[in-house]
């Protein structure tokens, strides 16, 4: 699967360091595409976008459009994907698989960010992604995009109750 965004796309919206090593970021982008974006737009539409992203440039990159005589701005699916991928990157980028175990990558002269701070960044960026998604969803609904079928999305996670 080809990523729809790159490090430079993320850098348009978020502070992210420059590095030639993009393996972990690439992994997080693909996870965000498959696990976060696909459920929002549906599998069929997702696959159409992946197969020909150039055909969906206004949807991906954003645009200004008219609806009922009012101008609106579509922020673009790339921005939605950026926030989802960045959230995942902040939460999981330090976890590296080695031949000996899964480790958290640390530098000699730095201190790792606490898990609670990473979780907060993760949550805030996912919430931002959902807010931007609402804007893009409005664009898809107002322009009656033929490939978009509204999907019911469940907010929140699973809840377990102890029985007995």
C-alpha positions as CSV (number, residue, x, y, z in Angstrom):
1,X,0.0,0.0,0.0
2,X,1.3,3.4,-0.9
3,X,1.2,6.2,1.7
4,X,-1.0,9.1,0.8
5,X,1.1,11.6,2.8
6,X,4.8,12.0,3.6
7,X,6.9,13.6,6.4
8,X,6.8,16.9,4.5
9,X,3.0,16.8,4.4
10,X,2.9,16.3,8.2
11,X,5.4,19.2,8.6
12,X,2.9,21.5,7.0
13,X,0.7,21.2,10.1
14,X,2.9,19.7,12.9
15,X,6.4,20.1,14.1
16,X,8.3,17.0,13.1
17,X,12.1,16.6,12.9
18,X,13.8,16.1,9.5
19,X,15.5,12.8,9.1
20,X,16.2,10.4,6.2
21,X,14.9,7.5,8.4
22,X,11.2,7.2,7.7
23,X,10.5,3.6,8.4
24,X,8.6,4.1,11.6
25,X,6.7,7.1,10.2
26,X,5.8,5.2,7.1
27,X,4.4,2.4,9.3
28,X,2.3,4.9,11.3
29,X,1.0,6.6,8.1
30,X,-0.1,3.2,6.7
31,X,-1.7,2.3,10.0
32,X,-3.6,5.6,10.0
33,X,-4.8,5.1,6.5
34,X,-6.0,1.6,7.1
35,X,-7.2,1.8,10.7
36,X,-8.4,5.4,11.0
37,X,-9.2,6.8,7.5
38,X,-10.7,3.7,5.8
39,X,-13.5,3.2,8.3
40,X,-14.5,6.9,7.9
41,X,-14.8,6.8,4.1
42,X,-15.6,3.2,3.4
43,X,-13.5,0.4,1.9
44,X,-14.6,0.9,-1.7
45,X,-14.0,4.7,-1.7
46,X,-10.7,4.2,0.1
47,X,-9.5,1.8,-2.5
48,X,-10.5,4.1,-5.3
49,X,-8.5,6.9,-3.8
50,X,-5.5,4.7,-3.3
51,X,-5.5,3.4,-6.9
52,X,-5.7,7.0,-8.4
53,X,-5.0,9.7,-5.8
54,X,-4.5,12.2,-8.6
55,X,-8.2,11.9,-9.4
56,X,-9.1,13.1,-6.0
57,X,-6.8,16.1,-5.6
58,X,-9.5,18.5,-4.3
59,X,-10.7,15.9,-1.8
60,X,-7.2,15.1,-0.6
61,X,-5.6,18.6,-0.7
62,X,-8.6,20.7,0.1
63,X,-10.4,23.4,-1.9
64,X,-12.9,26.2,-1.7
65,X,-16.4,25.2,-3.0
66,X,-19.9,26.7,-3.3
67,X,-23.0,25.2,-1.8
68,X,-26.4,27.0,-1.8
69,X,-24.6,30.3,-2.6
70,X,-22.2,30.1,0.3
71,X,-18.4,29.5,-0.1
72,X,-16.9,26.8,2.1
73,X,-13.4,25.5,2.6
74,X,-12.7,21.8,2.5
75,X,-9.5,21.2,4.6
76,X,-8.8,17.9,2.8
77,X,-8.4,14.3,3.7
78,X,-4.6,14.7,3.8
79,X,-5.0,17.0,6.8
80,X,-7.2,14.4,8.5
81,X,-4.7,11.7,7.7
82,X,-1.9,14.0,9.0
83,X,-3.5,14.3,12.4
84,X,-4.2,10.6,12.7
85,X,-0.7,9.6,11.6
86,X,1.0,12.2,13.8
87,X,-1.0,11.0,16.8
88,X,0.2,7.4,16.1
89,X,3.7,8.6,15.5
90,X,3.8,10.5,18.8
91,X,2.5,7.5,20.7
92,X,4.4,4.7,19.1
93,X,7.5,6.0,17.3
94,X,9.9,5.2,20.2
95,X,8.9,1.5,20.2
96,X,11.4,-0.4,18.0
97,X,11.6,-4.1,17.2
98,X,15.1,-5.5,17.6
99,X,16.4,-9.1,17.3
100,X,16.5,-9.3,21.1
101,X,13.2,-7.7,22.1
102,X,10.9,-4.7,21.6
103,X,12.6,-1.7,23.1
104,X,11.9,2.0,23.5
105,X,14.5,4.0,21.6
106,X,16.4,6.5,23.8
107,X,19.2,8.9,23.1
108,X,22.2,9.4,25.5
109,X,21.5,13.1,26.0
110,X,17.7,13.2,26.2
111,X,14.9,12.1,28.5
112,X,12.0,10.1,27.1
113,X,8.6,11.7,27.2
114,X,6.4,10.1,29.9
115,X,3.7,7.7,28.8
116,X,0.9,10.0,30.1
117,X,2.2,13.0,28.0
118,X,2.4,10.7,24.9
119,X,-1.1,9.5,25.5
120,X,-2.4,13.1,25.9
121,X,-0.7,14.1,22.6
122,X,-2.2,11.0,21.0
123,X,-5.7,11.8,22.2
124,X,-5.6,15.5,21.3
125,X,-4.3,14.8,17.8
126,X,-7.0,12.2,17.2
127,X,-9.7,14.6,18.4
128,X,-8.3,17.2,16.0
129,X,-8.4,14.6,13.2
130,X,-12.1,14.0,13.9
131,X,-12.8,17.7,13.9
132,X,-11.1,18.1,10.5
133,X,-12.9,15.0,9.3
134,X,-16.3,16.6,10.0
135,X,-15.3,19.5,7.7
136,X,-14.3,17.0,4.9
137,X,-17.4,15.0,5.5
138,X,-19.5,18.1,5.0
139,X,-17.7,18.7,1.7
140,X,-18.5,15.2,0.6
141,X,-22.1,15.5,1.6
142,X,-22.7,19.0,0.2
143,X,-21.1,18.1,-3.2
144,X,-22.9,14.8,-3.2
145,X,-19.7,13.0,-4.1
146,X,-20.8,9.8,-5.9
147,X,-18.2,7.5,-4.2
148,X,-19.0,8.6,-0.7
149,X,-21.5,6.7,1.3
150,X,-22.0,7.9,4.9
151,X,-20.6,5.4,7.3
152,X,-21.7,5.0,10.9
153,X,-18.7,5.4,13.1
154,X,-18.6,4.5,16.7
155,X,-17.0,7.1,19.0
156,X,-15.0,5.8,22.0
157,X,-13.8,2.3,22.7
158,X,-14.9,-0.9,24.2
159,X,-16.1,-1.2,27.7
160,X,-15.8,-4.4,29.7
161,X,-17.9,-5.2,32.7
162,X,-17.1,-7.9,35.2
163,X,-20.1,-10.3,35.5
164,X,-21.0,-11.7,38.8
